[in-house]
């Protein structure tokens, strides 16, 4: 008598379920996504010493067969990969020839296309080189045309600089002349104020024009009657004239002696044979007085004699001859020293 496990029902004796070798059991397709997701867990193993009775149900019984909807679907087998050579072997015989023709045509097209591109690039390179050559030639031509212009520009710049220097020199010279003219006018005003009485009597006259100041003094107010020495009155007059000329720095003082056409007196003729010598000694006496008594720099003094040959009036009348016997003091800008 066999014992039965109280938790397991009596199962019929299973029949042989062996299948021929190589036969794969057919798995039904899942009825729905929900039924395919269900998995029935395997039953627990029977207890030790358990053996199914002969009255148990066989395993091939329809009542114990698992529904097909509960079986898991079989995994699809991966596709088999075939190589290119295998594909070519399996393909019709005209396929390799077609591929060869296509490859050859593609290679020829690539060669033709490459030569065309190369020809276009060479043409573009030649055009670019020709354009560069033309540009270089044009640049050289422009540089040749600009060369004399640059030289002219340099010459113009040099002339401009020279003109600027000349302009600056002229401006400075004009400023100096304006300053000298102002000083000369001030000197003339001082002389008019100082020699007011002599000017009123006609013994002294002033003439200012063109940057020159001329002071005329008749000889009767300067020299002794019938002689060549300065009188006391003459020294006083020359002292006032020298004081007025003291402000003419940078000017030249030229003293000129003049006579009438009367021959030299007999008492003076041995020393002064003609009016040339007489006029020159008169101017020398005035220059020496201005140097020694009026402290006038000697390098600014000039003595000259003109005799009877530059009269200011006719020698017919005695009054006119008196005007011709005179000393003229000419104040002019000092000449520039010579370059050494």
Protein Blocks (a to p, Z undefined) as FASTA:
>chain_A
ZZddfkbccddddddfbdcehiacdddddfbfklmmpccdddddddehiacdfkbccfkb
fklpccfklpccddddddddddfklmmmmmcfklmmmmmmmmmmmmmmmmmmmmmmmmmm
mmmmmmmmmmmmmmmmmmmmmmmmmmmmmmmmmmmmmmmmmmmmmmmmmmmmmmmmmmmm
mmmmmmmmmmmmmmmmmmmnopaccddeehiacddddfklmbcghiabdcfklmmmmmmm
mmmmmmmghiacdddddddfbdcdfklmmmmmbfklmmmmmmmmmmmmmmmmnopafklg
ccddehjmlcfbdfkbmklmmmmmccddddddddddddZZ
